[in-house]
């Protein structure tokens, strides 16, 4: 199930569409009535913020998916305007003494309160480590609200050592999507599988099939064995690309393998490393190869993608991942870069209409 919509916010009608879309996606994800109402309010407040402040290039991106079997809805506000120079003060709202020149200043404070996780980045905020990253594309603001059902949280979000964000967007909301990201974990292992199939004809079905097959595979399976279990998919659709990445918390070991053209960017203990070598399919048969194995001393960050990357060159991605690691080490109460912000910044607003796109950012640091 791929849920992703983007709305340019220029009028009250656009606000209504975004609010309705957020509610519909929350319903599809199984959110209860009260939580759906809160999600609609978040979308409405973020959309109205674009109208109230007449932002440049203001838009909302609403996306939802299962992460570790928990439905997660992300409502992201993006613009290319001058930015907010005092994000922390704005989020305090009237109760903290902040009053907006266009209103009471309660909107973003309400969004922050209703979201399970709220992240912000402004190119104009000198206290924010992510301001340099936004500055590369011109100033702007990114606000991201992550929501899941009350009393339900993805397992790996319960600690403070790991963060992950994923985004999948099809060519349209009605056409089959050949891309997919499947994230799961248990008390020891954490696994990401990114799939890129043609999405035409059987393509979308192949991606769904892989998701169902992965749900039956125990987390202890190493990536090369996972890939071998998917051999029937490659035989049916040789153009399908898959990357499997599994992290072992007990051994601090990262194992990964891939087949096909999926972008992989890894930074391990402050050093960029080469992505795993690809396996091959010949005559409909998978040519088996070993996992690429890395030992992690203290931290690892990765970005995986099929299509849809914004205007950053391959040489720039490692530096962005290093910034994410540095931000995670910050202890001061200030706006800082996290996985969902980097995902939203990297995911292009100007993709080709015929492209499926998938992007995932993951960060772990030993605490």
TORBATOR-295994 format. One line per 3 residues: for each residue z, y, x of N, C-alpha, C. Coordinates in steps of 0.05 Angstrom, whole numbers. Last residue first. Layout:
<recs>
Z/Y/X/Z/Y/X/Z/Y/X ~ ...
</recs>
This chain:
<recs>
445/86/493/468/104/489/494/93/501 ~ 378/86/511/404/72/514/427/93/510 ~ 329/104/465/344/111/489/371/97/489
265/102/438/291/89/441/304/98/467 ~ 214/119/392/231/128/415/257/113/415 ~ 147/120/368/173/106/370/188/115/395
97/136/323/112/145/347/140/132/346 ~ 32/121/299/61/114/300/73/124/325 ~ -23/126/255/-9/137/279/20/130/277
-87/118/229/-60/109/230/-48/118/256 ~ -141/128/183/-127/136/207/-98/126/206 ~ -209/121/163/-182/114/160/-167/122/185
-261/170/154/-244/155/173/-217/147/160 ~ -292/204/126/-298/175/123/-279/158/140 ~ -278/255/138/-271/245/112/-275/215/109
-248/267/201/-272/261/186/-265/247/160 ~ -191/312/201/-204/286/206/-231/285/192 ~ -157/356/206/-186/360/204/-201/334/212
-105/351/216/-112/360/189/-142/361/185 ~ -84/296/257/-101/319/252/-105/325/222 ~ -22/284/282/-41/275/262/-58/298/252
13/311/316/-10/297/328/-31/288/307 ~ 51/330/280/36/349/296/10/336/307 ~ 72/283/258/58/302/240/41/322/256
95/260/304/74/246/289/58/266/272 ~ 133/299/317/111/294/336/88/279/321 ~ 167/294/272/153/320/278/129/315/296
185/241/277/169/249/253/154/275/258 ~ 213/242/326/189/225/322/172/234/299 ~ 230/310/344/236/282/339/211/268/332
252/370/376/230/352/370/241/324/364 ~ 301/412/343/289/398/366/268/378/357 ~ 345/465/328/320/450/321/308/437/345
412/449/348/389/467/348/365/451/339 ~ 469/437/374/459/438/347/437/459/346 ~ 462/401/436/468/426/421/456/424/393
443/357/462/467/354/446/473/379/429 ~ 383/323/481/397/348/475/421/343/458 ~ 355/277/484/379/279/501/395/304/496
311/284/453/331/266/443/357/267/460 ~ 281/318/486/294/329/461/316/311/451 ~ 263/283/524/281/304/532/296/316/508
229/251/493/253/239/506/273/260/514 ~ 191/290/479/207/276/458/232/263/470 ~ 170/302/529/185/322/514/202/310/492
144/253/539/167/261/556/183/283/543 ~ 105/258/500/125/237/497/149/242/515 ~ 76/300/523/88/303/497/110/282/492
58/275/569/76/298/572/90/304/545 ~ 23/235/548/48/228/562/68/251/565 ~ -18/269/524/0/253/508/25/245/523
-53/293/561/-31/309/550/-10/292/535 ~ -92/258/574/-74/265/595/-50/282/585 ~ -122/256/527/-106/233/535/-86/240/556
-115/320/492/-128/301/509/-110/278/517 ~ -108/339/425/-95/335/451/-110/314/467 ~ -119/355/368/-133/364/392/-117/363/417
-99/295/333/-106/323/335/-115/330/363 ~ -124/231/314/-108/247/332/-117/276/333 ~ -153/195/282/-138/217/269/-121/234/287
-145/124/292/-160/149/293/-142/171/284 ~ -99/91/314/-127/82/310/-145/107/313 ~ -43/91/359/-60/103/339/-87/89/337
23/101/385/1/83/379/-17/95/358 ~ 67/121/434/50/131/412/27/112/409 ~ 134/112/457/106/104/455/93/119/431
187/109/503/174/124/481/145/115/481 ~ 249/88/528/221/83/525/211/98/501 ~ 304/83/574/290/95/552/261/89/552
330/50/614/345/69/597/331/80/573 ~ 301/6/633/327/12/644/343/31/626 ~ 262/-46/610/270/-18/604/298/-13/615
209/-82/633/238/-81/632/246/-51/629 ~ 151/-107/599/164/-85/614/194/-88/611 ~ 94/-148/596/123/-146/594/134/-123/611
40/-168/558/48/-149/579/78/-144/575 ~ 30/-238/543/41/-212/537/42/-195/562 ~ -32/-273/561/-3/-269/560/5/-241/551
-84/-294/516/-75/-282/540/-45/-276/539 ~ -137/-332/486/-108/-327/489/-102/-313/516 ~ -187/-313/448/-182/-320/475/-154/-312/483
-200/-335/384/-183/-317/400/-180/-329/427 ~ -265/-344/358/-241/-356/369/-227/-336/386 ~ -314/-323/343/-294/-326/322/-268/-338/332
-341/-319/391/-349/-340/373/-328/-345/351 ~ -284/-290/418/-311/-299/424/-318/-322/406 ~ -241/-237/427/-251/-257/407/-279/-264/415
-189/-222/473/-216/-221/464/-221/-242/443 ~ -136/-175/491/-147/-202/488/-175/-199/478 ~ -127/-120/534/-135/-131/509/-142/-160/512
-67/-100/569/-95/-109/569/-101/-122/542 ~ -24/-45/550/-30/-73/554/-59/-79/554 ~ -27/18/588/-25/2/563/-32/-27/569
11/39/644/-14/31/633/-10/14/608 ~ 61/91/637/52/65/646/26/58/633 ~ 97/148/658/76/137/642/66/110/654
167/150/666/142/146/679/121/135/660 ~ 217/153/642/205/178/652/178/174/666 ~ 224/100/622/242/112/642/229/135/657
159/99/601/183/82/605/199/94/628 ~ 112/114/555/128/126/576/154/111/578 ~ 47/98/532/74/89/537/87/106/560
-2/94/484/9/112/505/39/105/508 ~ -59/65/459/-31/60/466/-23/79/488 ~ -108/56/409/-97/73/430/-67/68/434
-147/-1/401/-124/14/391/-112/30/413 ~ -196/-39/398/-193/-12/409/-172/4/394 ~ -176/-109/411/-192/-87/400/-184/-60/410
-111/-132/413/-139/-140/412/-155/-118/399 ~ -52/-134/452/-70/-122/432/-97/-135/434 ~ 19/-137/465/-8/-146/470/-26/-135/448
84/-132/494/63/-123/476/37/-136/484 ~ 154/-125/501/131/-142/504/109/-133/485 ~ 209/-99/533/187/-92/515/164/-111/521
279/-108/538/252/-117/546/232/-110/525 ~ 335/-112/537/321/-87/543/293/-92/553 ~ 358/-158/518/347/-159/545/336/-133/554
374/-138/467/393/-153/484/384/-153/513 ~ 330/-114/443/353/-98/450/371/-112/470 ~ 264/-121/453/288/-138/452/312/-121/462
208/-102/417/229/-93/435/253/-111/431 ~ 139/-114/412/166/-123/405/186/-115/426 ~ 76/-101/385/96/-91/404/124/-100/395
9/-113/375/36/-122/369/55/-114/392 ~ -50/-89/347/-31/-87/369/-4/-96/360 ~ -116/-105/329/-87/-108/323/-72/-104/349
-178/-97/295/-162/-92/319/-132/-93/311 ~ -234/-131/269/-206/-123/265/-192/-120/292 ~ -283/-152/275/-280/-124/282/-252/-114/278
-283/-204/256/-280/-200/285/-276/-171/292 ~ -259/-233/205/-268/-205/209/-264/-198/238 ~ -249/-287/209/-262/-277/184/-273/-249/188
-224/-291/259/-248/-307/253/-263/-296/229 ~ -181/-258/252/-202/-250/271/-228/-266/267 ~ -153/-289/215/-162/-262/207/-184/-253/226
-139/-334/243/-158/-337/221/-168/-310/211 ~ -102/-315/281/-129/-321/289/-149/-325/266 ~ -50/-301/276/-69/-285/261/-98/-292/267
-22/-330/313/-19/-337/285/-38/-323/266 ~ -34/-302/359/-46/-328/355/-44/-337/326 ~ 0/-258/353/-29/-254/353/-44/-281/347
49/-283/358/42/-269/333/12/-266/331 ~ 44/-299/410/46/-320/390/40/-308/362 ~ 45/-250/436/21/-266/438/21/-289/418
97/-228/420/72/-217/410/48/-235/413 ~ 145/-281/402/134/-261/421/106/-252/411 ~ 190/-289/349/163/-296/359/153/-274/378
236/-269/328/238/-281/355/210/-288/366 ~ 227/-254/275/225/-234/296/226/-245/324 ~ 184/-300/239/211/-292/249/207/-272/273
137/-285/191/141/-292/220/168/-282/229 ~ 126/-267/142/136/-294/144/143/-302/172 ~ 105/-217/148/130/-219/134/143/-247/136
55/-228/170/77/-219/188/104/-221/175 ~ 27/-242/124/32/-262/144/54/-254/163 ~ 24/-193/98/38/-215/85/45/-237/105
-5/-163/135/22/-155/128/37/-177/115 ~ -54/-191/135/-38/-190/159/-9/-182/153 ~ -70/-178/83/-65/-206/90/-47/-207/115
-80/-124/87/-59/-133/70/-51/-162/76 ~ -124/-127/122/-100/-113/130/-76/-122/113 ~ -161/-155/91/-152/-167/116/-126/-154/125
-171/-118/50/-158/-143/44/-147/-157/69 ~ -200/-80/77/-174/-73/67/-158/-98/60 ~ -247/-113/90/-230/-100/110/-202/-94/100
-285/-135/58/-260/-149/60/-239/-135/77 ~ -311/-73/46/-314/-101/38/-288/-115/39 ~ -278/-35/96/-300/-38/77/-304/-67/70
-241/-36/135/-234/-22/110/-256/-23/90 ~ -243/-55/189/-264/-37/179/-257/-23/153 ~ -175/-48/213/-198/-64/205/-218/-46/193
-123/-43/252/-146/-26/246/-169/-45/239 ~ -52/-44/254/-77/-58/247/-99/-37/241 ~ 6/-51/291/-14/-32/281/-40/-47/277
72/-69/288/45/-80/289/26/-60/276 ~ 133/-69/320/113/-53/308/86/-67/310 ~ 201/-92/319/172/-99/322/155/-79/307
261/-108/350/246/-87/335/217/-91/340 ~ 318/-152/351/290/-145/357/280/-122/339 ~ 373/-156/335/365/-158/363/338/-146/368
380/-151/281/402/-141/298/394/-141/328 ~ 312/-133/265/337/-147/258/358/-137/278 ~ 254/-102/236/275/-105/257/297/-123/247
187/-74/230/209/-91/221/229/-94/244 ~ 128/-46/206/151/-42/223/175/-59/212 ~ 61/-40/206/82/-57/196/105/-56/216
7/-2/186/29/-3/206/52/-19/193 ~ -64/-2/178/-37/-8/169/-18/-9/192 ~ -131/9/155/-109/13/174/-83/6/162
-168/5/115/-168/-16/135/-146/-14/155 ~ -163/16/47/-156/26/73/-154/3/93 ~ -207/25/-8/-191/7/9/-186/20/36
-200/87/-47/-216/68/-32/-198/50/-15 ~ -165/123/-69/-174/101/-85/-189/80/-70 ~ -154/165/-35/-131/151/-47/-139/127/-64
-196/157/23/-189/170/-2/-166/154/-14 ~ -190/136/73/-212/155/68/-208/170/42 ~ -119/135/85/-145/124/80/-166/145/76
-68/141/132/-84/155/113/-111/142/110 ~ -3/133/155/-28/120/150/-43/135/128 ~ 48/141/201/32/155/181/5/140/180
116/136/223/89/126/221/75/140/198 ~ 170/139/269/156/151/246/127/141/247 ~ 235/127/294/207/118/291/196/133/267
289/122/340/275/137/319/246/129/318 ~ 352/102/365/325/96/359/314/114/337 ~ 406/112/370/391/106/395/361/102/390
442/117/330/430/142/340/413/137/365 ~ 438/72/273/449/82/298/435/107/307 ~ 408/66/228/437/68/225/451/76/250
355/59/233/364/87/231/394/89/229 ~ 345/5/233/346/18/259/353/48/258 ~ 345/-7/178/366/-17/195/368/-1/221
334/44/129/323/25/149/344/18/170 ~ 379/46/74/369/59/98/356/37/117 ~ 409/63/14/390/44/27/378/59/51
436/99/-16/450/75/-8/431/54/4 ~ 377/123/-49/406/126/-42/418/99/-35 ~ 313/113/-19/332/110/-41/361/113/-31
292/166/27/292/138/18/313/135/-5 ~ 256/216/60/273/208/38/270/178/33 ~ 248/269/105/245/240/101/265/231/80
214/328/112/236/316/98/231/286/94 ~ 195/374/160/191/347/150/216/336/137 ~ 157/429/179/182/421/167/177/393/154
129/469/227/128/442/216/155/435/205 ~ 93/528/240/118/515/232/112/488/220 ~ 64/564/295/64/553/268/91/541/263
18/586/346/44/584/333/42/574/305 ~ -25/542/382/-21/566/367/5/564/352 ~ -20/495/408/-40/496/386/-40/523/372
20/504/443/-6/495/454/-28/497/433 ~ 64/515/413/51/537/426/24/529/437 ~ 85/466/400/69/481/379/53/503/392
110/457/449/89/439/440/72/452/418 ~ 147/497/452/126/496/472/103/479/463 ~ 182/484/411/166/508/408/143/508/428
216/442/417/189/436/408/171/460/406 ~ 264/462/430/249/450/451/221/444/443 ~ 285/525/405/275/498/398/258/487/421
299/576/414/320/555/419/309/527/415 ~ 258/609/398/262/605/427/283/583/433 ~ 212/598/350/241/595/354/247/590/384
159/598/340/171/624/345/200/622/351 ~ 142/548/326/133/558/351/145/585/359 ~ 190/504/299/176/529/297/168/540/324
209/448/264/199/458/290/183/483/285 ~ 255/403/235/240/428/235/232/435/263 ~ 276/352/190/269/360/217/252/386/215
322/313/155/305/337/155/301/346/183 ~ 336/255/120/333/267/146/314/291/144 ~ 343/254/65/360/237/82/359/247/111
344/317/29/330/297/46/350/280/61 ~ 379/354/7/369/332/-10/356/310/7 ~ 389/392/47/411/377/35/402/352/20
339/412/59/354/399/80/377/382/69 ~ 327/435/10/310/413/20/326/398/41 ~ 366/475/8/366/454/-12/350/430/-3
348/507/50/375/495/51/378/472/31 ~ 300/524/31/300/505/53/327/492/57 ~ 320/557/-15/300/535/-17/302/515/5
353/600/-12/366/575/-17/347/551/-15 ~ 339/653/-7/340/638/17/353/610/13 ~ 330/687/-49/358/682/-42/361/666/-16
272/725/-28/288/711/-48/316/707/-38 ~ 247/750/13/231/744/-11/246/730/-32 ~ 283/755/54/272/780/43/256/775/17
339/711/46/311/715/52/301/741/40 ~ 401/708/76/386/717/52/358/723/60 ~ 456/672/100/428/679/103/416/686/77
508/654/97/504/683/101/475/691/104 ~ 516/604/81/520/610/109/514/638/117 ~ 501/605/29/528/598/35/536/603/64
446/616/31/464/637/23/493/631/30 ~ 426/575/89/424/586/62/444/608/56 ~ 420/547/136/447/550/126/448/561/97
367/550/149/376/525/137/405/527/127 ~ 364/599/174/351/596/148/362/571/134 ~ 390/589/222/402/607/203/391/603/175
353/553/246/381/544/241/394/562/220 ~ 306/585/251/307/562/233/335/554/226 ~ 286/637/268/314/632/264/318/608/245
232/647/268/246/651/294/276/644/292 ~ 178/612/246/205/621/238/222/624/263 ~ 107/631/250/130/614/255/156/628/245
58/655/241/74/665/264/99/648/269 ~ 19/597/218/27/625/219/44/632/242 ~ -1/549/204/-9/559/231/-1/588/233
40/496/175/23/521/174/17/530/202 ~ 65/443/135/53/452/160/39/479/155 ~ 113/399/111/101/425/107/90/434/134
119/334/86/117/351/109/102/377/102 ~ 155/282/64/142/306/54/142/327/76 ~ 157/213/63/158/237/80/142/260/67
193/159/40/174/179/32/178/204/50 ~ 202/91/48/208/117/60/185/136/51 ~ 232/31/27/212/52/21/220/79/32
245/-20/73/257/2/58/236/23/52 ~ 224/-57/108/227/-65/80/242/-44/63 ~ 214/-26/153/236/-46/154/244/-54/125
184/17/112/193/15/139/217/-3/140 ~ 131/26/69/154/10/74/160/10/104 ~ 111/95/55/106/67/63/133/53/66
79/157/42/100/138/37/92/110/47 ~ 69/228/46/62/201/53/85/182/48 ~ 41/290/40/61/272/27/52/244/33
35/352/66/26/325/70/48/306/60 ~ 17/417/48/36/396/47/22/369/51 ~ 0/480/82/-6/455/68/18/436/67
-26/542/103/-3/527/92/-12/502/77 ~ -57/578/132/-63/550/133/-41/532/122 ~ -4/623/136/-31/618/144/-36/588/147
37/641/80/33/628/105/3/624/111 ~ 67/673/43/38/677/48/31/666/75 ~ 117/664/27/114/677/53/85/680/62
110/642/-23/129/664/-20/124/679/6 ~ 75/599/-13/66/622/-30/84/646/-25 ~ 106/566/20/80/576/30/70/600/13
148/556/-13/153/570/11/127/582/23 ~ 127/522/-51/132/550/-58/137/568/-34 ~ 128/474/-21/103/486/-29/106/516/-36
183/466/-15/167/469/9/140/482/2 ~ 198/461/-70/210/482/-53/192/487/-28 ~ 168/417/-87/164/443/-99/174/465/-82
188/375/-55/160/383/-53/155/411/-64 ~ 241/375/-74/235/380/-45/207/390/-42 ~ 233/362/-127/245/388/-121/239/395/-91
214/309/-122/197/330/-134/207/358/-127 ~ 261/286/-102/237/287/-86/217/308/-96 ~ 295/291/-146/301/305/-121/277/307/-103
269/257/-181/272/285/-188/278/302/-163 ~ 275/208/-154/248/219/-158/249/249/-165 ~ 330/202/-159/319/207/-132/290/217/-135
334/193/-214/347/216/-202/336/223/-175 ~ 303/145/-220/296/170/-234/308/194/-220 ~ 292/110/-157/304/113/-183/298/141/-194
232/88/-125/255/105/-126/266/108/-154 ~ 187/56/-116/210/44/-129/235/62/-129 ~ 139/75/-98/157/63/-78/183/52/-90
119/97/-144/105/74/-133/123/60/-112 ~ 154/141/-148/155/120/-168/142/95/-158 ~ 138/171/-104/166/161/-105/168/138/-125
87/183/-120/90/166/-97/119/154/-96 ~ 98/217/-164/83/192/-168/87/173/-144 ~ 126/259/-139/139/243/-159/125/216/-163
85/279/-106/110/269/-94/125/251/-114 ~ 47/295/-145/41/274/-126/66/262/-113 ~ 75/337/-170/68/313/-185/62/290/-166
78/374/-127/103/364/-139/97/338/-155 ~ 23/383/-118/40/371/-97/65/359/-109 ~ 9/407/-167/-4/382/-158/13/368/-137
41/453/-167/45/433/-188/33/406/-180 ~ 19/479/-122/47/472/-122/52/449/-142 ~ -31/490/-142/-28/472/-119/0/462/-116
-19/527/-182/-31/501/-189/-29/481/-167 ~ -1/570/-154/19/554/-169/7/527/-177 ~ -39/568/-91/-33/578/-118/-11/561/-130
-47/545/-42/-56/573/-45/-48/585/-72 ~ -39/495/1/-23/509/-19/-32/539/-20 ~ -73/435/7/-73/463/15/-59/479/-7
-47/372/11/-53/394/-7/-52/420/8 ~ -57/303/19/-54/329/32/-63/350/13 ~ -26/238/14/-42/260/2/-36/286/17
-17/169/16/-19/194/32/-36/214/17 ~ -1/105/18/5/129/1/4/154/19 ~ -21/41/16/-24/65/32/-21/89/13
0/-24/17/0/0/0/0/25/18
</recs>
